[in-house]
Amino acid sequence: MTGTGTGTGTPVPGGTPVRLGVLGCAEIAWRKTLPALAGVPQLRLTAVASRDPERAARFGERFGAQPVTGYPALLERDDVDAVYLPLPAALHAPWVDRALRAGKHVLAEKPLATVEADARRLVALADSRGLVLAENYMFTLHSQHAQVRELIGSGLIGEPRLLSAAFAIPALPREDIRYRPDVGGGALADVGGYPLRAATLLLGDRLEVVGATLRRDPARGVDLGGTALLVTPDGVAAQLAFGMEHAYRCEYEVWGSAGRLRLDRAFTPPADHKPVLRIERGGEVQERLLAPDDHFEAALRAFADAVRTGTDSGLQGAAVLRQAALVQRVRDVARYLDVPN
């Protein structure tokens, strides 16, 4: 089996928790991912690694794991079946490679790699070793999107004609690593993947990128925002926007022949957030209150199930390759516009 990324190696027995190690004590691990582990008995945190011993110790004390100095030392441990990797984007590919070669299943933060060729190589490597390699677009597993897809499929808004999706955040402190090209910074890598992934989630996997723009800061060497236009073979379009120099926006809208669906907080809803789905149809407006959900917990559970039973997590294989191809295509076709100093 090659190129699918759905291998599972020797599955961890169904009743046994997957022993998880963390490569990199990042903020997202501290605030979101590791706290969510409490709701996932299929995973057990055993070790956390950092190049900074004090940082590893702080994480280990809070989350009940063995602190490890240096990433290679964690990969050598025999009490780690899988690793969670929240390192800066440019470090994903080399450390995913090393983890797979060490026989570990991998849940990597997005993007899995900064270029499509690396993503394809890593998926093939995981397949050849019988290991799970997942890219943590956790928002796709939030129950709100399944309900949106169900309503679209039911014909509630008629035939889809246009998806509009946006994810943008305010400007960050100048020293933030997302402004550093050497570690894979830039808006497309950091926030642009979300609306692109939403497009495949809602419109399917036959999307073509027909245009894009990227606003580039020549002084820092990264893109600060951008847009993309995609289309399906039957003419359904997706207009996407993203950036990190904007007022906050995190939403999508599906416009059909008979109505519209709009979802706010589409990509970053807190676990206790009750989503509001706005439906406009026949001149009437309805707001449906949806149940809260923890997509960090859902992603961890899906990853554990993939390791333990071979169940496709929805975050691996073809989904990884489609995403990498779309991001690469946006870069390739984009018109680059330099931001005035």
Secondary structure, DSSP 8 states (H G I E B T S, - for coil): --SS-----S---TTS-EEEEEES--HHIIIIIHHHGGG-TTEEEEEEEESSHHHHHHHHHHHT-EEEESHHHHHT-TT-SEEEE---HHHHHHHHHHHHHTT-EEEE-S-S-SSHHHHHHHHHHHHHHT--EEE--GGGGSHHHHHHHHHHHTTTT-SEEEEEEEEE-----TT-GGG-GGGT-SHIIIIIHHHHHHHHHHH-S--EEEEEEEEEETTTTEEEEEEEEEE-TTS-EEEEEEESSSS-EEEEEEEESSEEEEEES-S---TT---EEEEEETTEEEEEE-----HHHHHHHHHHHHHHH----SSBTHHHHHHHHHHHHHHHH-EEEE---
